[in-house]
Amino acid sequence: MKLLDNTNTLLGDDLKETLLPGARLKIAASCFSLYAFEALKAEFSKVESLQFIFTAPTFVAAEVTDRLRKERREFFIPKLGRETSLYGTAFEIHLRNKLTQRAIARECADWIRRKACFKSNRTQAPMQAFAHVSNDACNAAYMPLNGFTLADLGYQKGDAVSNFVNRFDEAAHTNSYLQLFEQIWRDPEQLADVTDAICSHIESVYQENAPERIYFLMLYNIFREFLDDIDEDVLPNDRTGYQDSLVWQKLFNFQRDAATGIINKLETYNGCILADSVGLGKTFTALAVIKYYELRNRAVLVLCPKKLADNWRNFNTNLKTNLFAKDRFNYDVLCHTDLSRTRGESFGIPLNRVNWGNYDLVVIDESHNFRNNEVYKDRETRYQKLMNKVIREGVKTKVLMLSATPVNNRFTDLRNQLALAYEGQSETLSQQLRSKNSVEEIFRQAQKAFNSWSQLPPDKRTAARILKTLDFDFFELLDAVTIARSRRHIETFYDTRDIGPFPERLKPQSHHCPITARHDVMDLNAIFERLTALKLAVYAPVSYILPSRLAHYEALYDTQTSGGRGRLRQVDRERSLQALMTTNLLKRLESSVEAFRLTLRALLGKISDTLEAIERFETTGGAQPGTSIDAAFDADLAGFDPDDDDLNGLGDFTVGKKIQIHLADMDRLSWQRELRADLALIDELLASMDKVAPEDDSKLQHLKQALLAKIDQPLNTGNRKVLLFTAFADTANYLFNHLAPWLQRERGLHSGRVTGSGAPKTTLKGAYDYQSVLTLFSPRSKEKALVLPDEPHELDLLIGTDCISEGQNLQDCDTLINYDIHWNPVRIIQRFGRIDRIGSPNARIQLINYWPDISLDEYINLKERVENRMVIADVTATGDDNVLTAKSNDIAYRKDQLKRMQDEIIELEDAKAGVSITDLGLNDFRMDLLQYVKAHGELDQLPFGLHAIVPAQAPMGLHPGAIFALKNIHESVNVSQQNRLHPFYLVYIGDDGEIIADHTEVKRLLDLIRASCKGQSEPVRALCRLFNERTGDGRRMERYSELLSQAIHSMIEVKEEQDIDSLFGGGRTTALTTTIQGLDDFELIAFLVIEGGSA
């Protein structure tokens, strides 16, 4: 007997000496490894035969379940580890990482077919492990033998405390082992032949792989935990028949993916934000989700801005314009403002009897209107009413939020919206996410990173830069509860053949028109001077309270802001209102002479009424009624959106009358003086503006010529449609009155007008509602043939305000004119999204913008001066010194965007001055995997180390190189604390050794893999031939092994850079948190070769 300690004397070396030509080898062991075969390849090639018994059931065929593919034999493996050891054990990872597995597998399979036979124990009875060698010179037996791997041969260190093996040469011992082996080998009840199964599995290593197979192998490993957590309760129930509904049939593939993902998130987390970009059909996606819940007998409420209510009500009422009448939608529609109302009706629903707590699903359209959660001592805000009356009360409520811009420039915006889903109890969500940090802490760290980023100059303030500074907890949170895809993402990564492409955007046309050519009318600069001189004292009565009485009114009307961070003074509110009113006047002037005139007259009347009240008080000495003045101000500015232009004159701020001040407590003389000064300025402005008749209105006359040019020379054959946007209803009325009859007279074309206030108007004979007017303007997208078959005419000019800038598909039209430019680029892009849509029938579309007749720099500077008056109030209220800096940075950013918009149409994601959460979620990949596993079964039998070859596609960002999917064997160590896929890592390295995308760019990498692999169910044969010629059928893999090594070193370098940054940053440090050394710490799951050669 000889003792082999596998340290000084190795089992492998001893076998090499014993395995003489013609030897017969018998092994009973738990597993067999390709790499053990390779170590003894020279000796194995000379033996006569190998008989191998797996001592526990391995590769044993079981019945094929209906979830698995019928055409491929599948196996039930009680101990998956025994089978996967075939391709290398945990201690042979470094060999697999050399990427020669394919060549070894080919040689091994060929050798097995010629010389080996494998059988497996088919019972649960334990079996002793040993090896027996017989040759002409001698017989030898080896035991104990755990497995047939490099660690067992002594060539690789394993995890066993000791690895002693005894060699027996005595005939008595060797014959006993030989007889035992032969006895078991011949027993069909105990063993099953698995040679073919072994060969089949080894073939899977060296056969050419379809790219799709590798894509799903990567996904299966990366999202394995997601599959484990999934159960039938959190997936859409097919038995409801939701996929047979009309709305589901109407959805495009990317919308169906979103709807399925939303249902999963609603069932798992109770909430989801759908933030797909403009023009991607969020309304239809939401309707599909609503239909699913209605089929499960759930009560659904849609809460939307008033201007969008008709859009939603069109689908739940029995109207001809309802495309989905057969689906019989039964949800309720109420407006955001209805939350604050206790009397009256809203669309026939008595508000005092609404059972707010009885809704199972609430869909909030334009949910960014609920991004503020300010606390006031004397009342509940709209946000709190939604939280308390709808979400917390009554039944458990799921919340689906729709918004193209869920984040403005504070992560608190997003947090407040998400809080609606978890009812303000953030611990619930933290537990579901398995996050060590609370939701509040995640957002606090994200805000800190954003604040640092927003201080950077505009050219350095890139999306990529902020994404690298955010903690991966934040991405996990976003991924869990948001779905947000951009148009660019859909175009690049989805098959849009059944939808059609987006139309080509022509370069925008920019026009700068003066107010008029008349010389006796003030020009823009002169008017601006008068406007900035206006004090608007009528909106600031508190500023004129006598010092001795001020404390009394401060106690009445000042409020503490949420969390006690600051005090919001009434005087500051008034300053904000004055700035808003000045801004409103400026915007109306830019819009049209008529809108400006009407606003000036309304203001004139208000000042005159106030002066009369003061004079009456002076005359009577306060003895008559009217001795108090009502501040023309509703104290709730928290929900006001400064980008909402149409303030309908000044009426929005004259309701409520909450602030009452006794005239006896005021410095009436000073107030009168300021009011009269304002009155004189307004009189002067009105006198000048009244001289401008429609025929003198330069912009109106230019617009007429532009319309005729478009109609006479259409962009797309036969298309004469023009969508004309303005911010103000007054301008829309003015344009309709002067364009509609003229256009009918000149070209015989019909026009329509829709605004947020007042009934729609058209030049047609019948009276049509809001939806009908839109249908007549865009008959193809709105299916006029079905809903209005008796109306022979169409509308070719539609004049509208921003009530139709969201949620409408008007893609029959190919030209959009902005009669006034919105100061926020996002709004311009949202408007253009009405015609710039996927599946448009138009090959080309045109945007025409009318700009103020001054340079952009002057325009922006003027805006900045006005807005800063309002910002000062924010500084006082919040105590945040960064507000002004952030504001000036924001203005610089918007200025850059507006300049770009004069020459090009930018994407919504590029226009946001704040944070875009678009294209960060991984929902599409999880849904892909789920559908694949449902159809084909689990992928746990596929070996690691496989690869596929795809062609380079430069426009998509696929350049020659390789994308590696790796697993960190130290699961507790997350490299750089930035990898949201940990312990899995993706790295894309070019053929030149340069990193194209590092492991922190998870979404981009998965997108590239998906785009290049999904749907590719066959190997790309021409590329496989090229690759095999270059690598000698996988034998010469040094180049790719070197790229893999460089890819792993790049991760460590990124980690070191981030460690240094984190030491000096404000968040948690990532330094001193890793033991990663290099290649041997990672296991290769699979890789994708991007081949530059032509296929």
Number of C-alpha atoms within 10 A of each C-alpha: 12 10 14 19 15 21 14 8 14 19 26 21 15 13 16 15 9 18 21 20 14 16 22 21 21 23 24 29 23 26 23 27 20 25 24 21 21 17 17 17 17 12 19 26 15 15 18 17 19 19 19 26 31 26 26 24 24 28 28 20 16 11 9 14 10 11 12 17 13 11 6 8 13 19 15 15 17 13 12 13 15 20 24 21 22 22 24 25 23 15 16 24 20 16 15 22 23 20 26 20 25 25 18 22 25 19 16 22 21 15 17 18 12 13 16 19 18 23 25 24 27 20 14 10 10 9 16 15 19 23 24 22 21 19 17 10 8 14 20 23 26 24 17 16 21 18 23 24 28 26 23 22 23 21 18 13 15 17 9 8 6 10 21 19 22 17 21 19 16 13 13 9 15 22 16 12 21 18 11 12 22 13 10 15 21 10 10 12 10 15 22 22 19 21 19 15 19 20 19 13 21 24 17 16 22 20 15 19 20 21 26 21 22 25 26 21 25 26 20 22 20 21 17 17 10 14 15 8 8 14 9 8 10 15 18 20 14 10 9 14 12 23 17 11 17 17 21 21 12 15 17 18 15 18 20 19 19 24 26 19 25 27 24 24 24 23 16 18 20 23 30 30 28 27 26 25 25 28 26 24 19 21 17 19 24 23 20 26 26 27 26 24 19 20 15 14 10 17 17 24 22 22 25 24 18 17 17 20 19 16 19 21 20 19 20 18 16 14 14 15 20 22 18 20 17 11 18 16 19 16 24 17 21 23 19 23 13 18 19 16 13 12 11 11 15 14 13 7 13 12 19 11 10 11 12 18 17 19 23 20 27 23 25 25 26 21 25 21 21 23 22 20 19 17 18 15 10 9 10 14 20 23 23 20 15 21 18 18 16 25 27 19 17 15 14 16 25 23 27 29 26 24 21 29 24 28 21 16 19 16 21 19 19 23 22 17 27 26 16 27 27 22 22 18 12 16 15 15 24 18 13 11 17 12 16 11 15 18 23 14 13 22 22 16 20 23 17 16 20 20 15 13 18 23 16 13 12 17 8 12 17 15 15 10 11 16 21 14 21 20 21 21 25 20 19 19 18 20 20 24 25 28 27 25 24 21 20 14 15 18 14 16 17 15 16 17 8 9 13 14 17 22 20 12 15 14 15 18 15 16 17 15 19 17 23 23 13 14 7 11 18 17 16 16 13 11 19 17 11 14 19 16 13 19 16 22 23 22 22 23 23 24 18 18 21 14 12 9 12 16 12 10 16 14 10 13 17 19 19 16 18 14 8 10 12 16 16 19 18 21 18 23 23 24 21 23 22 22 21 18 20 21 21 22 21 20 23 27 21 23 26 23 23 23 23 23 22 16 19 22 15 14 20 19 13 18 21 16 13 16 20 12 18 22 14 17 20 15 11 11 11 16 11 10 10 14 19 18 18 18 22 24 21 16 18 15 13 15 15 10 10 13 11 14 19 22 15 16 22 18 11 13 20 15 13 14 14 14 19 16 17 13 21 18 17 22 16 20 11 11 20 18 13 16 21 15 16 23 22 13 16 20 14 14 20 17 13 16 21 12 13 19 11 16 11 14 19 17 23 22 15 14 18 14 11 13 19 15 11 15 18 12 13 15 18 15 9 10 18 22 24 23 23 21 26 25 25 26 26 24 25 25 19 17 22 22 12 14 20 21 15 14 18 13 11 10 11 10 21 21 26 24 26 26 24 19 13 8 12 19 21 22 16 15 6 9 12 16 15 18 20 20 22 26 23 27 28 23 22 15 18 24 16 23 14 13 18 16 10 9 12 9 11 20 23 20 24 27 27 26 24 22 22 23 21 22 22 21 23 25 26 22 29 27 25 24 25 21 25 23 21 20 19 19 21 24 19 25 21 22 25 26 24 23 27 30 23 21 17 22 18 21 14 16 23 22 22 18 20 20 23 21 16 13 10 15 11 11 15 16 14 17 16 15 12 18 19 17 16 20 18 16 19 19 16 15 19 16 13 12 12 12 16 15 12 16 16 14 19 19 21 18 19 21 20 14 21 23 12 13 20 17 13 16 20 16 17 22 24 15 23 20 22 20 21 22 25 21 22 20 21 21 21 19 20 19 16 16 22 21 12 15 17 12 13 14 16 18 18 14 16 17 20 25 25 24 26 24 26 25 19 20 15 10 8 13 12 23 19 21 23 28 27 26 27 27 21 20 16 14 11 11 15 22 26 25 21 23 21 21 17 20 18 23 27 29 25 30 23 19 19 9 15 14 19 18 17 20 28 23 21 19 17 17 21 19 20 18 22 22 19 23 22 19 13 16 12 13 18 18 15 13 21 20 14 16 17 13 12 13 17 11 18 19 15 17 19 14 13 20 17 15 24 27 16 19 28 25 16 19 22 18 13 15 21 17 13 21 20 13 16 17 13 10 15 12 17 13 17 20 17 8 14 16 11 20 11 15 20 17 16 22 23 23 25 23 27 22 24 24 22 17 12 9 14
